[in-house]
Amino acid sequence: MNHELWQEPDGCQTFCLAGTRGERARALMQPRAKLIWEVEAESYFEAMTLYYAHMQWGEYLSDFPEQDMIPYKERGWD
C-alpha cells in the first residue's frame, strides 16, 4: 500500500495511508499541507521502518510487532 508523508506550514508532519484509508488523517491537516514523500509498504511495520530510515531516526521498534507485521493483504486491504 502507498503511504504519504505530509508537511504542514507549522512544521508538523503527518505520515498516513494514501487514498481512502488516509482520508481521516488528511482531513485533520492544515489546508496548505504539502505532500513531501511517498513510499510503498506491505505492512504497517514495513512502512514505519521505511519512514524512520527516511527521517534518519534509527531503527523502528514496535510495541506490537506481531500485529504490525501482518501484511495489509491479510487484513483484506488492497
Backbone torsions as a table, in degrees:
resi	resn	phi	psi	omega
1	MET	NA	149.3	178.8
2	ASN	-83.7	138.0	177.2
3	HIS	-122.1	151.2	-177.1
4	GLU	-126.3	144.1	172.2
5	LEU	-112.9	121.7	-179.0
6	TRP	-111.8	141.9	176.9
7	GLN	-113.3	127.3	178.2
8	GLU	-94.9	158.9	-177.6
9	PRO	-56.1	-28.7	-179.8
10	ASP	-85.6	4.0	178.4
11	GLY	95.4	-11.5	177.8
12	CYS	-67.6	153.3	179.4
13	GLN	-123.6	153.4	172.3
14	THR	-131.6	126.1	175.2
15	PHE	-113.3	117.6	-172.9
16	CYS	-147.2	171.5	174.4
17	LEU	-69.4	147.2	173.9
18	ALA	-79.2	170.6	175.1
19	GLY	69.6	-156.8	-174.0
20	THR	-65.2	-29.9	-179.2
21	ARG	-68.5	-18.5	179.2
22	GLY	-104.4	5.3	-175.8
23	GLU	-58.6	-42.2	-178.0
24	ARG	-63.8	-40.9	179.5
25	ALA	-66.4	-45.0	-179.2
26	ARG	-66.6	-28.6	179.2
27	ALA	-65.8	-22.4	-179.7
28	LEU	-85.5	-10.1	-176.7
29	MET	-80.4	158.2	175.5
30	GLN	-67.1	151.5	-176.5
31	PRO	-57.4	-30.6	-176.3
32	ARG	-96.4	19.3	176.7
33	ALA	-62.7	145.6	-177.7
34	LYS	-121.8	136.7	174.3
35	LEU	-72.6	121.9	-175.9
36	ILE	-116.9	-12.6	-178.6
37	TRP	-163.4	144.6	176.1
38	GLU	-132.9	148.9	179.3
39	VAL	-151.3	145.7	175.3
40	GLU	-96.4	137.9	177.0
41	ALA	-148.1	150.5	-179.3
42	GLU	-92.5	-9.5	179.1
43	SER	-152.9	166.3	176.0
44	TYR	-61.0	-42.3	-179.5
45	PHE	-60.6	-44.7	178.4
46	GLU	-63.8	-42.0	179.3
47	ALA	-60.6	-45.8	-178.9
48	MET	-68.8	-35.3	176.5
49	THR	-62.0	-44.3	178.8
50	LEU	-67.7	-38.8	177.9
51	TYR	-62.9	-47.1	178.6
52	TYR	-60.6	-41.2	177.9
53	ALA	-63.5	-43.5	179.1
54	HIS	-59.8	-41.2	-178.7
55	MET	-82.8	-7.1	-178.3
56	GLN	60.1	45.9	-179.4
57	TRP	-98.5	2.5	-176.8
58	GLY	91.6	-159.9	-175.9
59	GLU	-77.1	134.7	174.3
60	TYR	-81.0	128.5	176.6
61	LEU	-120.4	131.0	-177.9
62	SER	-102.8	144.4	172.2
63	ASP	-79.5	-16.9	-177.4
64	PHE	-133.9	61.6	-173.8
65	PRO	-60.3	-35.2	-179.6
66	GLU	-61.7	-41.2	178.1
67	GLN	-72.9	-46.3	-174.3
68	ASP	-67.2	-23.1	-178.1
69	MET	-90.2	-3.4	177.6
70	ILE	-66.4	123.1	179.1
71	PRO	-60.6	143.8	178.6
72	TYR	-55.5	-35.6	-179.5
73	LYS	-61.3	-36.2	178.0
74	GLU	-69.3	-20.9	176.6
75	ARG	-86.0	-5.2	-178.8
76	GLY	85.3	15.8	179.8
77	TRP	-97.0	126.7	176.6
78	ASP	-113.5	NA	NA
